[in-house]
Amino acid sequence: MATQRIAFKVHGTVQGVGFRDYTMKRAVEYGLSGWVKNTDCGRVEGEAQGSEESIQKFLNDINNGPRLAHVVKLEKKALDPKNGESQFGLRKTSATVFDSL
């Protein structure tokens, strides 16, 4: 099974609604590694790595988000897989690391 890595950026009402925790729970459920964070411009972004099937399920879930979220747009792009990463974690709020996906 080939490993994939994607970058994602979620636009909409995605801060203050438990979106990062929701994202982390889904990633752990699907056995993904990577990270998620809030950006200081009001979005949520991160990277996820795992099987193609798990990535697709994960993207479907975060496109819907938790109950109080309202996702307007989900951007994603393929990245090269990273070796040695085994967990999915939360990062501190900071500026976006993705100019445009």
C-alpha positions in Angstrom: 0.0 0.0 0.0 1.6 3.3 -1.1 2.0 6.1 1.4 0.7 9.5 0.4 1.1 12.9 2.1 -1.1 15.9 1.5 -1.2 19.5 2.7 -4.7 20.9 3.5 -6.2 24.3 4.2 -9.8 24.6 5.5 -11.7 27.9 5.0 -14.9 28.9 6.8 -16.1 28.9 10.4 -13.3 26.5 11.6 -11.9 28.2 14.7 -13.5 28.1 18.1 -15.6 25.1 17.1 -13.3 22.2 18.0 -12.0 21.8 14.4 -8.4 20.9 15.3 -9.5 18.3 17.9 -12.0 16.9 15.4 -9.2 16.7 12.8 -6.8 15.1 15.2 -9.3 12.4 16.3 -10.1 11.5 12.6 -6.4 11.3 11.8 -5.7 9.0 14.7 -8.8 6.9 13.8 -7.4 6.4 10.3 -3.8 5.8 11.4 -2.4 9.0 9.8 0.6 10.9 10.8 1.1 14.7 10.4 -0.2 17.8 12.1 -2.9 20.4 12.3 -3.0 24.1 13.5 -5.0 27.3 13.4 -3.6 30.1 11.3 -3.7 33.7 12.5 -5.8 34.5 9.4 -8.8 32.3 10.6 -8.2 29.1 8.8 -7.1 25.6 9.8 -4.3 23.9 8.0 -2.0 20.9 8.3 -0.4 17.9 6.7 -1.5 14.3 6.7 0.2 11.1 5.7 -1.0 7.5 5.2 -2.7 5.2 2.8 -4.7 6.6 -0.1 -7.9 5.2 1.3 -7.3 6.7 4.8 -6.4 10.1 3.3 -9.6 10.1 1.2 -11.8 9.2 4.3 -9.9 11.9 6.3 -10.5 14.6 3.7 -14.2 13.7 3.4 -14.5 14.1 7.2 -12.7 17.4 7.4 -14.7 18.7 4.5 -17.7 18.3 6.7 -16.1 19.2 10.0 -17.6 19.0 13.5 -21.2 20.0 14.1 -20.6 23.7 14.8 -18.2 24.2 11.9 -19.1 25.5 8.5 -16.5 24.6 5.8 -16.6 26.8 2.8 -13.6 25.5 1.0 -11.1 22.7 1.4 -7.8 23.1 -0.5 -5.3 20.2 -0.8 -2.1 19.4 -2.6 0.1 16.3 -2.8 3.5 16.4 -1.0 6.4 14.0 -0.8 6.0 11.5 2.1 8.2 12.1 5.2 10.1 9.3 6.8 10.2 8.8 10.5 6.9 10.5 11.4 4.7 8.3 13.4 2.1 10.5 15.1 -0.5 13.2 14.4 -0.2 16.3 16.5 -1.4 19.8 17.2 0.7 22.8 16.5 0.5 26.3 17.9 -1.4 29.0 16.1 0.8 30.8 13.6 1.0 32.4 10.2 0.1 30.1 7.3 2.9 28.0 5.9 1.1 27.4 2.6 1.0 30.4 0.2 -1.6 28.8 -2.0 -2.6 25.2 -2.4 
